[in-house]
């Protein structure tokens, strides 16, 4: 009797291809985004170094505060367009929460890769630069040219990974 762990197979009996590491972690942040409490956009993020998850984050209100799911969206009530007036929001961004969770638990994120369902905004970009994150993998774009320019100037590689069909 073999002690080998069986490999999953499809109905044809063939083993499906394993996802590459970027796809694997992007799939995980897709799941993380489902914890979001934002009424406008569900975003998930993970910080990874040496193929190990250091921390995760999703967008939503700070711990112990009521969520937009309960109170409604202040930005919607004030007709604030996406990407503007970030200070008029109860929530933190997924990238911010991932960095904060790592700090809270004493985990350095220096030289890590950020996997995020969306391109970071300029506020998150500045945090990413100062946190020493060296690479970002995103699935969806976000219209923030200043953020993209700052990440480029800082030498942070940004990879846009298309969604799997």
DSSP file (Angstrom, degrees, kcal/mol; ACC not computed):
  #  RESIDUE AA STRUCTURE BP1 BP2  ACC     N-H-->O    O-->H-N    N-H-->O    O-->H-N    TCO  KAPPA ALPHA  PHI   PSI    X-CA   Y-CA   Z-CA
    1    1 A X              0   0    0      0, 0.0     2,-0.2     0, 0.0     0, 0.0   0.000 360.0 360.0 360.0 131.8    0.0    0.0    0.0
    2    2 A X        -     0   0    0      1,-0.1     0, 0.0     2,-0.1     0, 0.0  -0.574 360.0-155.3 -85.0 143.1    1.4    3.4   -1.0
    3    3 A X        +     0   0    0     -2,-0.2    -1,-0.1     2,-0.1     2,-0.1   0.328  54.8 126.2 -94.4   6.0    1.6    6.3    1.4
    4    4 A X        -     0   0    0      1,-0.1     2,-0.4     3,-0.0    -2,-0.1  -0.367  66.6-117.7 -67.6 141.8    1.5    8.8   -1.5
    5    5 A X        -     0   0    0      1,-0.1    -1,-0.1    -2,-0.1    -2,-0.1  -0.679  35.9-114.7 -78.4 127.1   -1.1   11.5   -1.3
    6    6 A X        -     0   0    0     -2,-0.4     2,-0.4     1,-0.1    -1,-0.1  -0.331  23.3-128.0 -65.0 145.1   -3.5   11.2   -4.3
    7    7 A X        -     0   0    0      1,-0.1    -1,-0.1    -3,-0.0    -3,-0.0  -0.786  26.7-113.2 -91.6 132.5   -3.4   14.0   -6.8
    8    8 A X        -     0   0    0     -2,-0.4     8,-0.4     7,-0.0     2,-0.3  -0.330  38.4-170.6 -63.9 148.2   -6.9   15.4   -7.7
    9    9 A X        -     0   0    0      6,-0.2     6,-0.2     1,-0.0     5,-0.0  -0.945  20.1-116.0-137.0 159.6   -8.0   14.8  -11.2
   10   10 A X    >   -     0   0    0      4,-2.6     3,-1.9    -2,-0.3    -1,-0.0  -0.157  51.0 -81.3 -82.5-173.7  -10.8   16.0  -13.4
   11   11 A X  T 3  S+     0   0    0      1,-0.3    -1,-0.1     2,-0.1    -2,-0.0   0.716 129.2  59.2 -65.4 -20.3  -13.5   13.7  -14.8
   12   12 A X  T 3  S-     0   0    0      2,-0.2    -1,-0.3     1,-0.0     3,-0.1   0.574 116.0-113.1 -84.1  -7.7  -11.2   12.6  -17.6
   13   13 A X  S <  S+     0   0    0     -3,-1.9     2,-0.2     1,-0.4    -2,-0.1   0.388  76.3 129.0  91.2  -4.3   -8.7   11.2  -15.1
   14   14 A X        -     0   0    0      1,-0.1    -4,-2.6    -5,-0.0     2,-0.5  -0.609  64.1-117.1 -84.3 145.7   -6.1   13.8  -16.1
   15   15 A X        -     0   0    0     -2,-0.2    -6,-0.2    -6,-0.2     3,-0.1  -0.708  31.0-125.7 -80.2 124.3   -4.4   15.9  -13.4
   16   16 A X        -     0   0    0     -2,-0.5    -8,-0.0    -8,-0.4    -1,-0.0  -0.359  36.2 -91.8 -67.7 152.5   -5.3   19.6  -13.9
   17   17 A X        -     0   0    0      1,-0.1     2,-0.2    -2,-0.0    -1,-0.1  -0.354  40.2-116.9 -65.1 142.6   -2.3   22.0  -14.1
   18   18 A X        -     0   0    0     -3,-0.1    -1,-0.1     1,-0.1     2,-0.1  -0.560  33.2-109.8 -75.8 143.1   -1.2   23.5  -10.9
   19   19 A X        -     0   0    0     -2,-0.2    -1,-0.1     1,-0.1     2,-0.0  -0.414  31.8-111.7 -70.4 149.4   -1.4   27.3  -10.7
   20   20 A X     >  -     0   0    0      1,-0.1     4,-2.5    -2,-0.1     5,-0.1  -0.287  38.5 -97.5 -70.2 170.4    1.8   29.3  -10.7
   21   21 A X  H  > S+     0   0    0      1,-0.2     4,-2.5     2,-0.2     5,-0.3   0.884 122.5  51.7 -62.9 -41.6    2.6   31.1   -7.5
   22   22 A X  H  > S+     0   0    0      1,-0.2     4,-2.3     2,-0.2    -1,-0.2   0.928 112.7  45.7 -62.6 -43.3    1.2   34.5   -8.6
   23   23 A X  H  > S+     0   0    0      2,-0.2     4,-2.5     1,-0.2    -2,-0.2   0.910 111.1  54.2 -64.1 -42.0   -2.1   32.9   -9.6
   24   24 A X  H  X S+     0   0    0     -4,-2.5     4,-1.6     1,-0.2    -2,-0.2   0.937 112.9  41.2 -56.7 -50.9   -2.2   30.9   -6.4
   25   25 A X  H  X S+     0   0    0     -4,-2.5     4,-2.2     1,-0.2    -1,-0.2   0.846 112.7  54.4 -71.3 -32.8   -1.8   34.0   -4.2
   26   26 A X  H  X S+     0   0    0     -4,-2.3     4,-1.6    -5,-0.3    -1,-0.2   0.891 106.6  52.2 -66.1 -37.3   -4.2   36.1   -6.4
   27   27 A X  H  X S+     0   0    0     -4,-2.5     4,-1.4     1,-0.2    -2,-0.2   0.896 108.7  51.6 -62.7 -38.5   -6.8   33.4   -5.9
   28   28 A X  H  X S+     0   0    0     -4,-1.6     4,-2.3     1,-0.2     3,-0.3   0.920 107.9  50.0 -64.4 -44.3   -6.3   33.6   -2.2
   29   29 A X  H  X S+     0   0    0     -4,-2.2     4,-2.2     1,-0.2    -1,-0.2   0.803 104.0  60.6 -68.7 -25.2   -6.8   37.4   -2.1
   30   30 A X  H  < S+     0   0    0     -4,-1.6     4,-0.5     2,-0.2    -1,-0.2   0.914 108.2  44.0 -61.6 -41.3  -10.0   37.0   -4.1
   31   31 A X  H >< S+     0   0    0     -4,-1.4     3,-1.3    -3,-0.3    -2,-0.2   0.905 110.5  54.5 -68.0 -42.6  -11.3   34.9   -1.2
   32   32 A X  H >< S+     0   0    0     -4,-2.3     3,-2.1     1,-0.3     4,-0.2   0.882  99.4  63.1 -57.7 -39.0  -10.0   37.5    1.3
   33   33 A X  G >< S+     0   0    0     -4,-2.2     3,-1.8     1,-0.3    -1,-0.3   0.740  86.6  72.6 -60.6 -22.4  -11.9   40.2   -0.5
   34   34 A X  G <  S+     0   0    0     -3,-1.3    -1,-0.3    -4,-0.5    -2,-0.2   0.630  88.1  62.7 -69.8 -12.1  -15.2   38.4    0.4
   35   35 A X  G <  S+     0   0    0     -3,-2.1    -1,-0.3    -4,-0.2    -2,-0.2   0.527  79.2 123.0 -84.8  -7.4  -14.7   39.6    4.0
   36   36 A X    <   -     0   0    0     -3,-1.8    24,-0.2    -4,-0.2     6,-0.1  -0.166  47.3-164.9 -56.8 145.1  -14.9   43.2    2.8
   37   37 A X        +     0   0    0     22,-1.8    32,-0.5     4,-0.1     2,-0.3   0.207  51.3 118.4-113.6  12.5  -17.6   45.4    4.4
   38   38 A X        -     0   0    0     21,-0.6    21,-0.1     3,-0.2    35,-0.0  -0.619  54.4-153.2 -80.7 136.4  -17.4   48.1    1.8
   39   39 A X  S    S+     0   0    0     -2,-0.3    -1,-0.1     1,-0.1     3,-0.1   0.638  90.8  46.2 -82.5 -14.7  -20.6   48.7   -0.2
   40   40 A X  S    S+     0   0    0      1,-0.3     2,-0.3     0, 0.0    -1,-0.1   0.856 122.9   1.4 -95.5 -42.2  -18.7   50.1   -3.2
   41   41 A X        -     0   0    0      2,-0.0     2,-0.6    18,-0.0    -1,-0.3  -0.967  56.6-140.8-155.7 128.9  -15.8   47.7   -3.9
   42   42 A X        +     0   0    0     -2,-0.3     2,-0.4    -3,-0.1    -9,-0.1  -0.847  30.4 178.3 -94.6 118.1  -14.6   44.4   -2.3
   43   43 A X        -     0   0    0     -2,-0.6    16,-1.4   -10,-0.2     2,-0.3  -0.960  10.0-170.8-124.7 137.8  -10.8   44.4   -2.2
   44   44 A X  E     -A   58   0A   0     -2,-0.4    73,-2.2    14,-0.2    74,-0.3  -0.932   5.5-178.2-124.7 151.8   -8.5   41.8   -0.7
   45   45 A X  E     -AB  57 116A   0     12,-2.4    12,-2.2    -2,-0.3     2,-0.3  -0.984   8.2-172.3-145.8 153.9   -4.7   41.9   -0.2
   46   46 A X  E     -AB  56 115A   0     69,-2.3    69,-3.0    -2,-0.3     2,-0.5  -0.988  17.1-142.4-145.9 142.1   -1.9   39.6    1.1
   47   47 A X  E     -AB  55 114A   0      8,-2.5     7,-3.7    -2,-0.3     8,-1.2  -0.922  27.7-176.7-104.1 128.0    1.7   40.2    1.8
   48   48 A X  E     +AB  53 113A   0     65,-2.8    65,-3.2    -2,-0.5     2,-0.4  -0.973  14.6 176.7-131.7 136.5    4.0   37.3    0.9
   49   49 A X  E >  S-A   52   0A   0      3,-2.2     3,-1.3    -2,-0.4    63,-0.1  -0.994  76.5  -1.9-138.3 135.6    7.7   36.6    1.2
   50   50 A X  T 3  S-     0   0    0     -2,-0.4     3,-0.1     1,-0.3    -1,-0.1   0.872 129.3 -59.8  53.7  40.2    9.4   33.4    0.2
   51   51 A X  T 3  S+     0   0    0      1,-0.2     2,-0.4    -3,-0.0    -1,-0.3   0.732 113.8 117.0  62.4  25.8    6.1   31.9   -0.8
   52   52 A X  E <   -A   49   0A   0     -3,-1.3    -3,-2.2     0, 0.0     2,-0.4  -0.986  68.9-121.1-124.5 133.3    4.7   32.3    2.7
   53   53 A X  E     -A   48   0A   0     -2,-0.4    -5,-0.2    -5,-0.2     3,-0.1  -0.598  26.2-178.6 -74.6 124.5    1.7   34.6    3.6
   54   54 A X  E     -     0   0A   0     -7,-3.7     2,-0.3    -2,-0.4    -6,-0.2   0.837  64.8 -25.6 -89.4 -40.7    2.8   37.2    6.2
   55   55 A X  E     -A   47   0A   0     -8,-1.2    -8,-2.5    54,-0.0    -1,-0.4  -0.978  54.6-144.2-165.0 163.5   -0.6   38.9    6.6
   56   56 A X  E     -A   46   0A   0     -2,-0.3     2,-0.3   -10,-0.2   -10,-0.2  -0.888  15.2-177.7-129.8 163.9   -3.9   39.5    4.8
   57   57 A X  E     -A   45   0A   0    -12,-2.2   -12,-2.4    -2,-0.3     2,-0.3  -0.985   9.3-168.0-158.3 154.0   -6.3   42.4    4.7
   58   58 A X  E     -A   44   0A   0     -2,-0.3     2,-0.3   -14,-0.2   -14,-0.2  -0.933  38.8 -90.8-137.1 162.5   -9.6   43.5    3.3
   59   59 A X        +     0   0    0    -16,-1.4   -22,-1.8    -2,-0.3   -21,-0.6  -0.573  69.9 102.9 -82.0 136.2  -11.3   46.9    3.1
   60   60 A X  E     -E   92   0B   0     32,-1.6    32,-2.9    -2,-0.3     3,-0.1  -0.953  69.0 -52.0 171.3 174.5  -13.6   47.8    5.9
   61   61 A X  E     -E   91   0B   0     30,-0.3    30,-0.2    -2,-0.3     3,-0.1  -0.220  67.8 -87.1 -65.9 155.2  -14.0   49.9    9.1
   62   62 A X    >   -     0   0    0     28,-0.7     3,-1.8     1,-0.1    -1,-0.1  -0.194  62.0 -74.6 -58.6 156.0  -11.4   49.7   11.9
   63   63 A X  T 3  S+     0   0    0      1,-0.3    -1,-0.1    -3,-0.1     3,-0.1  -0.179 118.3  17.9 -51.7 141.6  -11.8   47.0   14.5
   64   64 A X  T 3  S+     0   0    0      1,-0.2     2,-0.3    -3,-0.1    -1,-0.3   0.440 102.8 107.7  74.0   3.0  -14.6   47.5   17.0
   65   65 A X  S <  S-     0   0    0     -3,-1.8    -1,-0.2    -4,-0.1    -4,-0.1  -0.790  79.2 -96.4-106.5 154.8  -16.3   50.2   14.8
   66   66 A X        -     0   0    0     -2,-0.3     2,-0.2    -3,-0.1    -4,-0.1  -0.387  42.1-126.6 -66.9 145.6  -19.6   49.8   13.0
   67   67 A X    >>  -     0   0    0      1,-0.1     4,-2.0    -6,-0.1     3,-1.4  -0.482  18.7-111.8 -91.3 161.6  -19.2   48.8    9.3
   68   68 A X  H 3> S+     0   0    0      1,-0.3     4,-2.9     2,-0.2   -30,-0.1   0.789 116.7  68.4 -61.1 -27.9  -20.7   50.5    6.3
   69   69 A X  H 34 S+     0   0    0    -32,-0.5    -1,-0.3     1,-0.2     4,-0.1   0.829 110.5  34.6 -58.7 -30.4  -22.8   47.4    5.9
   70   70 A X  H <4 S+     0   0    0     -3,-1.4    -2,-0.2     2,-0.1    -1,-0.2   0.808 131.2  29.0 -92.2 -35.6  -24.6   48.5    9.1
   71   71 A X  H  < S-     0   0    0     -4,-2.0    -3,-0.2     1,-0.2    -2,-0.2   0.642 104.4-117.1-102.6 -17.8  -24.5   52.3    8.7
   72   72 A X     <  -     0   0    0     -4,-2.9     2,-0.7    -5,-0.2    -1,-0.2  -0.291  43.8 -59.4  93.7 170.8  -24.5   52.9    4.9
   73   73 A X     >  -     0   0    0      1,-0.2     4,-2.3    -2,-0.1     5,-0.2  -0.815  34.4-162.8 -98.3 115.4  -21.8   54.5    2.8
   74   74 A X  H  > S+     0   0    0     -2,-0.7     4,-1.9     1,-0.2    -1,-0.2   0.875  93.7  55.3 -60.4 -38.9  -20.9   58.1    3.7
   75   75 A X  H  4>S+     0   0    0      1,-0.2     5,-2.8     2,-0.2     4,-0.3   0.890 108.9  46.7 -64.8 -40.0  -19.2   58.5    0.3
   76   76 A X  H >45S+     0   0    0      3,-0.2     3,-1.1     1,-0.2    -1,-0.2   0.918 110.4  53.2 -65.4 -42.6  -22.4   57.5   -1.5
   77   77 A X  H 3<5S+     0   0    0     -4,-2.3    -2,-0.2     1,-0.3    -1,-0.2   0.837 115.4  40.5 -61.4 -32.7  -24.5   59.8    0.7
   78   78 A X  T 3<5S-     0   0    0     -4,-1.9    -1,-0.3    -5,-0.2    -2,-0.2   0.365 110.2-122.3 -96.5   3.3  -22.2   62.7   -0.2
   79   79 A X  T < 5 +     0   0    0     -3,-1.1     2,-0.5    -4,-0.3    -3,-0.2   0.882  47.6 171.1  56.1  43.3  -21.9   61.7   -3.9
   80   80 A X      < -     0   0    0     -5,-2.8    -1,-0.2    -6,-0.1     3,-0.1  -0.740  30.9-125.2 -84.7 123.7  -18.1   61.4   -3.7
   81   81 A X    >   -     0   0    0     -2,-0.5     3,-1.6     1,-0.1    -1,-0.0  -0.288  35.2 -87.2 -66.3 153.5  -16.7   59.8   -6.9
   82   82 A X  T 3  S+     0   0    0      1,-0.2    -1,-0.1   -42,-0.0     3,-0.1  -0.323 113.9  24.7 -57.1 138.5  -14.4   56.8   -6.6
   83   83 A X  T 3  S+     0   0    0      1,-0.3     2,-0.3    -3,-0.1    -1,-0.2   0.443 104.6  98.8  85.8   0.5  -10.8   57.7   -6.1
   84   84 A X  S <  S+     0   0    0     -3,-1.6    -1,-0.3     1,-0.2     4,-0.1  -0.888  78.8   7.0-121.6 152.3  -11.5   61.1   -4.5
   85   85 A X    >   +     0   0    0     -2,-0.3     3,-2.2     1,-0.1    -1,-0.2   0.894  61.0 180.0  50.4  55.2  -11.6   62.4   -1.0
   86   86 A X  T 3  S+     0   0    0      1,-0.3     3,-0.2    -3,-0.2    -1,-0.1   0.756  73.9  70.0 -56.8 -25.8  -10.4   59.2    0.7
   87   87 A X  T 3  S+     0   0    0      1,-0.2     2,-1.0     3,-0.0    -1,-0.3   0.685  83.1  73.8 -69.0 -15.5  -10.7   60.9    4.1
   88   88 A X  S <  S+     0   0    0     -3,-2.2     2,-0.3    -4,-0.1    -1,-0.2  -0.391  83.2  88.1 -93.9  57.0  -14.5   60.8    3.8
   89   89 A X        -     0   0    0     -2,-1.0   -16,-0.1    -3,-0.2    -4,-0.0  -0.981  65.5-147.9-153.1 137.5  -14.7   57.0    4.4
   90   90 A X  S    S+     0   0    0     -2,-0.3   -28,-0.7   -29,-0.1     2,-0.1   0.709  76.9  86.6 -74.3 -20.7  -15.0   54.9    7.6
   91   91 A X  E     -E   61   0B   0    -30,-0.2     2,-0.3   -32,-0.1   -30,-0.3  -0.385  67.0-139.4 -90.3 158.2  -12.9   52.1    6.0
   92   92 A X  E     -E   60   0B   0    -32,-2.9   -32,-1.6   -34,-0.2     2,-0.1  -0.792  34.1-107.3-100.5 152.7   -9.3   51.3    5.6
   93   93 A X     >  -     0   0    0     -2,-0.3     4,-2.6   -34,-0.2     5,-0.2  -0.451  25.9-113.9 -78.9 156.6   -8.0   49.9    2.4
   94   94 A X  H  > S+     0   0    0      1,-0.2     4,-2.3     2,-0.2   -49,-0.2   0.883 117.4  52.0 -57.1 -41.7   -7.1   46.2    2.1
   95   95 A X  H  > S+     0   0    0      2,-0.2     4,-2.2     1,-0.2    -1,-0.2   0.910 109.7  49.5 -63.6 -42.1   -3.4   47.1    1.6
   96   96 A X  H  > S+     0   0    0      1,-0.2     4,-2.9     2,-0.2    -2,-0.2   0.928 110.9  49.7 -61.6 -46.0   -3.4   49.3    4.7
   97   97 A X  H  X S+     0   0    0     -4,-2.6     4,-2.7     1,-0.2    -2,-0.2   0.873 109.1  51.8 -63.5 -36.8   -5.0   46.5    6.7
   98   98 A X  H  X S+     0   0    0     -4,-2.3     4,-1.9     2,-0.2    -1,-0.2   0.925 113.2  44.5 -64.9 -43.4   -2.4   44.0    5.5
   99   99 A X  H  X S+     0   0    0     -4,-2.2     4,-2.3     2,-0.2    -2,-0.2   0.924 115.1  48.6 -65.4 -44.3    0.4   46.3    6.5
  100  100 A X  H  X S+     0   0    0     -4,-2.9     4,-3.1     1,-0.2    -2,-0.2   0.905 109.4  52.0 -63.3 -42.9   -1.2   47.1    9.9
  101  101 A X  H  X S+     0   0    0     -4,-2.7     4,-1.5     1,-0.2    -1,-0.2   0.902 109.8  49.4 -62.5 -39.8   -1.9   43.5   10.7
  102  102 A X  H  <>S+     0   0    0     -4,-1.9     5,-3.2    -5,-0.2     3,-0.3   0.943 113.8  45.8 -62.9 -46.0    1.8   42.6   10.0
  103  103 A X  H ><5S+     0   0    0     -4,-2.3     3,-1.6     1,-0.2    -2,-0.2   0.913 108.5  56.3 -62.6 -43.4    2.9   45.5   12.3
  104  104 A X  H 3<5S+     0   0    0     -4,-3.1    -1,-0.2     1,-0.3    -2,-0.2   0.835 113.9  40.2 -57.1 -34.5    0.4   44.5   15.0
  105  105 A X  T 3<5S-     0   0    0     -4,-1.5    -1,-0.3    -3,-0.3    -2,-0.2   0.257 117.8-109.2-102.4  11.1    1.9   41.0   15.1
  106  106 A X  T < 5 +     0   0    0     -3,-1.6     2,-0.6     1,-0.2    -3,-0.2   0.817  67.3 146.1  71.4  32.6    5.6   42.1   14.8
  107  107 A X      < -     0   0    0     -5,-3.2    -1,-0.2    -6,-0.2     2,-0.2  -0.905  43.9-135.8-107.9 121.4    6.1   40.8   11.2
  108  108 A X        -     0   0    0     -2,-0.6    23,-0.0     1,-0.1    -5,-0.0  -0.515  13.1-168.6 -72.1 138.7    8.4   42.7    8.9
  109  109 A X    >   +     0   0    0     22,-0.2     3,-1.8    -2,-0.2    -1,-0.1   0.289  39.2 136.9-108.1   7.3    7.1   43.2    5.4
  110  110 A X  T 3  S+     0   0    0      1,-0.3    23,-0.2    23,-0.1    22,-0.2  -0.292  76.4   7.4 -57.2 135.9   10.4   44.4    4.0
  111  111 A X  T 3  S+     0   0    0     21,-2.9    -1,-0.3     1,-0.2    22,-0.2   0.697 101.7 134.6  64.3  22.6   11.2   42.8    0.6
  112  112 A X    <   -     0   0    0     -3,-1.8    22,-2.0    20,-0.2    23,-1.1  -0.417  55.5-118.6 -93.2 173.8    7.7   41.2    0.4
  113  113 A X  E     -Bc  48 135A   0    -65,-3.2   -65,-2.8    21,-0.2     2,-0.6  -0.946  18.8-144.1-111.1 133.8    5.3   41.0   -2.5
  114  114 A X  E     -Bc  47 136A   0     21,-2.9    23,-2.9    -2,-0.4     2,-0.5  -0.882  10.4-164.1 -97.0 123.8    1.8   42.6   -2.2
  115  115 A X  E     +Bc  46 137A   0    -69,-3.0   -69,-2.3    -2,-0.6     2,-0.3  -0.936  20.1 168.0-102.8 128.6   -1.0   40.7   -3.9
  116  116 A X  E     -Bc  45 138A   0     21,-2.7    23,-1.0    -2,-0.5   -71,-0.2  -1.000  44.3-134.8-146.0 141.9   -4.1   42.8   -4.3
  117  117 A X  E    S+     0   0A   0    -73,-2.2    23,-1.9    -2,-0.3     2,-0.3   0.748  95.3  31.9 -67.0 -21.8   -7.3   42.5   -6.2
  118  118 A X  E    S- c   0 140A   0    -74,-0.3    23,-0.2    21,-0.2     2,-0.1  -0.932  94.9 -93.3-133.9 157.0   -6.9   46.2   -7.3
  119  119 A X        -     0   0    0     21,-1.4    -2,-0.0    -2,-0.3    29,-0.0  -0.472  54.5-106.0 -63.3 136.5   -4.1   48.6   -8.0
  120  120 A X        -     0   0    0     -2,-0.1    22,-0.1     1,-0.1    -1,-0.1  -0.313  29.4-122.8 -65.4 148.6   -3.3   50.6   -4.9
  121  121 A X     >  -     0   0    0     26,-0.1     4,-2.6     1,-0.1     5,-0.1  -0.231  36.7 -92.6 -77.8 177.3   -4.3   54.2   -4.6
  122  122 A X  H  > S+     0   0    0      2,-0.2     4,-2.1     1,-0.2     5,-0.2   0.865 125.8  53.2 -65.3 -36.4   -1.8   57.0   -3.9
  123  123 A X  H  > S+     0   0    0      2,-0.2     4,-1.6     1,-0.2    -1,-0.2   0.946 113.7  42.2 -63.8 -46.8   -2.2   56.8   -0.2
  124  124 A X  H  > S+     0   0    0      1,-0.2     4,-2.9     2,-0.2    -2,-0.2   0.881 109.7  59.2 -66.1 -37.5   -1.5   53.0   -0.2
  125  125 A X  H  X S+     0   0    0     -4,-2.6     4,-2.5     1,-0.2    -1,-0.2   0.914 105.1  49.3 -57.8 -43.5    1.3   53.5   -2.7
  126  126 A X  H  X S+     0   0    0     -4,-2.1     4,-2.1     1,-0.2    -1,-0.2   0.894 112.4  47.7 -64.3 -39.2    3.1   55.8   -0.2
  127  127 A X  H  X S+     0   0    0     -4,-1.6     4,-1.8     2,-0.2    -2,-0.2   0.910 111.2  51.2 -65.6 -42.1    2.7   53.3    2.6
  128  128 A X  H  X>S+     0   0    0     -4,-2.9     5,-1.7     2,-0.2     4,-0.6   0.915 109.8  50.0 -61.2 -44.7    3.9   50.4    0.3
  129  129 A X  H ><5S+     0   0    0     -4,-2.5     3,-1.1     1,-0.2    -1,-0.2   0.945 114.3  43.2 -60.6 -49.4    7.0   52.4   -0.6
  130  130 A X  H 3<5S+     0   0    0     -4,-2.1    -1,-0.2     1,-0.2    -2,-0.2   0.727 107.0  61.2 -72.9 -20.7    7.9   53.2    3.0
  131  131 A X  H 3<5S-     0   0    0     -4,-1.8    -1,-0.2    -5,-0.2   -22,-0.2   0.599 112.4-117.7 -79.2 -10.5    7.1   49.6    4.2
  132  132 A X  T <<5 +     0   0    0     -3,-1.1   -21,-2.9    -4,-0.6     2,-0.3   0.680  54.7 161.2  83.5  17.2    9.8   48.3    1.9
  133  133 A X      < -     0   0    0     -5,-1.7    -1,-0.3   -23,-0.2   -20,-0.2  -0.572  19.6-169.1 -71.0 133.5    7.5   46.2   -0.3
  134  134 A X        +     0   0    0    -22,-2.0    23,-1.5    -2,-0.3     2,-0.3   0.603  59.6  30.3-105.4 -13.3    9.4   45.5   -3.5
  135  135 A X  E     -cd 113 157A   0    -23,-1.1   -21,-2.9    21,-0.2     2,-0.4  -0.999  56.3-162.1-150.9 144.2    6.7   44.0   -5.8
  136  136 A X  E     -cd 114 158A   0     21,-3.0    23,-3.2    -2,-0.3     2,-0.5  -0.996   1.3-166.8-130.1 133.6    3.0   44.3   -6.4
  137  137 A X  E     +cd 115 159A   0    -23,-2.9   -21,-2.7    -2,-0.4     2,-0.3  -0.987  17.5 178.4-118.6 124.3    0.7   41.8   -8.3
  138  138 A X  E     -cd 116 160A   0     21,-2.9    23,-3.2    -2,-0.5   -21,-0.2  -0.842  28.1-161.4-123.4 159.5   -2.8   43.1   -9.1
  139  139 A X  E    S+     0   0A   0    -23,-1.0     2,-0.3    -2,-0.3    24,-0.2   0.792  79.3  33.4-103.0 -45.8   -5.8   41.8  -10.9
  140  140 A X  E    S-c  118   0A   0    -23,-1.9   -21,-1.4   -24,-0.2    -1,-0.3  -0.861  77.8-124.0-116.5 147.7   -7.8   44.9  -11.7
  141  141 A X        -     0   0    0     -2,-0.3     2,-0.3   -23,-0.2    -1,-0.1  -0.191  16.0-157.3 -76.8 176.0   -6.6   48.4  -12.5
  142  142 A X        -     0   0    0    -24,-0.1     2,-2.0   -22,-0.1   -22,-0.0  -0.925  28.4-113.5-156.6 130.3   -7.6   51.6  -10.7
  143  143 A X  S    S+     0   0    0     -2,-0.3     2,-0.2     1,-0.1   -22,-0.0  -0.450  70.2 122.7 -76.3  82.6   -7.4   55.0  -12.2
  144  144 A X     >  +     0   0    0     -2,-2.0     4,-2.1     1,-0.1     5,-0.2  -0.691  28.4 174.3-141.7  85.1   -4.7   56.6  -10.1
  145  145 A X  H  > S+     0   0    0      1,-0.2     4,-2.9    -2,-0.2     5,-0.2   0.869  80.4  56.4 -61.2 -39.6   -1.9   57.9  -12.3
  146  146 A X  H  > S+     0   0    0      2,-0.2     4,-2.6     1,-0.2    -1,-0.2   0.913 107.4  49.3 -60.7 -42.4    0.0   59.5   -9.4
  147  147 A X  H  > S+     0   0    0      2,-0.2     4,-2.5     1,-0.2     5,-0.2   0.942 112.6  47.2 -60.6 -47.4    0.1   56.2   -7.5
  148  148 A X  H  X S+     0   0    0     -4,-2.1     4,-2.1     1,-0.2    -2,-0.2   0.905 113.1  49.2 -61.4 -42.2    1.4   54.4  -10.6
  149  149 A X  H  X S+     0   0    0     -4,-2.9     4,-2.6     2,-0.2    -1,-0.2   0.903 111.6  48.5 -64.5 -41.8    4.0   57.1  -11.2
  150  150 A X  H  X S+     0   0    0     -4,-2.6     4,-2.1     2,-0.2    -2,-0.2   0.908 111.2  49.3 -66.6 -41.8    5.2   57.0   -7.6
  151  151 A X  H  <>S+     0   0    0     -4,-2.5     5,-2.5     2,-0.2     4,-0.4   0.906 112.7  48.7 -63.2 -40.5    5.5   53.2   -7.5
  152  152 A X  H ><5S+     0   0    0     -4,-2.1     3,-1.4    -5,-0.2    -2,-0.2   0.931 110.4  50.2 -63.3 -46.7    7.5   53.4  -10.8
  153  153 A X  H 3<5S+     0   0    0     -4,-2.6    -1,-0.2     1,-0.3    -2,-0.2   0.846 108.7  53.3 -61.0 -34.6    9.8   56.1   -9.4
  154  154 A X  T 3<5S-     0   0    0     -4,-2.1    -1,-0.3    -5,-0.2    -2,-0.2   0.533 115.7-117.1 -78.6  -6.1   10.4   54.0   -6.3
  155  155 A X  T < 5 +     0   0    0     -3,-1.4     2,-0.6    -4,-0.4    -3,-0.2   0.736  60.4 153.2  78.0  22.2   11.4   51.0   -8.5
  156  156 A X      < -     0   0    0     -5,-2.5     2,-0.3    -6,-0.2    -1,-0.3  -0.765  43.3-129.7 -89.0 123.7    8.5   48.8   -7.3
  157  157 A X  E     -d  135   0A   0    -23,-1.5   -21,-3.0    -2,-0.6     2,-0.5  -0.549  20.5-162.6 -73.1 130.2    7.6   46.2   -9.9
  158  158 A X  E     -d  136   0A   0     -2,-0.3     2,-0.5   -23,-0.2   -21,-0.2  -0.973   4.1-168.1-117.6 120.6    3.8   46.1  -10.6
  159  159 A X  E     -d  137   0A   0    -23,-3.2   -21,-2.9    -2,-0.5     2,-0.8  -0.923  11.2-150.9-110.8 127.0    2.5   43.0  -12.4
  160  160 A X  E     -d  138   0A   0     -2,-0.5     2,-0.7   -23,-0.2   -21,-0.2  -0.874  14.1-163.7 -98.4 111.2   -1.0   43.0  -13.9
  161  161 A X        -     0   0    0    -23,-3.2     3,-0.1    -2,-0.8    -2,-0.0  -0.852  16.0-132.5 -99.4 115.0   -2.2   39.4  -13.8
  162  162 A X        -     0   0    0     -2,-0.7   -22,-0.1     1,-0.1     2,-0.1  -0.307  29.7 -98.7 -65.2 147.7   -5.2   38.8  -16.0
  163  163 A X        -     0   0    0    -24,-0.2     2,-0.1     1,-0.1    -1,-0.1  -0.395  40.6-109.3 -66.4 142.9   -8.2   37.0  -14.5
  164  164 A X              0   0    0      1,-0.1    -1,-0.1    -3,-0.1    -3,-0.0  -0.467 360.0 360.0 -72.1 145.3   -8.3   33.3  -15.4
  165  165 A X              0   0    0     -2,-0.1    -1,-0.1    -3,-0.1    -2,-0.1   0.465 360.0 360.0 -76.4 360.0  -11.1   32.3  -17.7
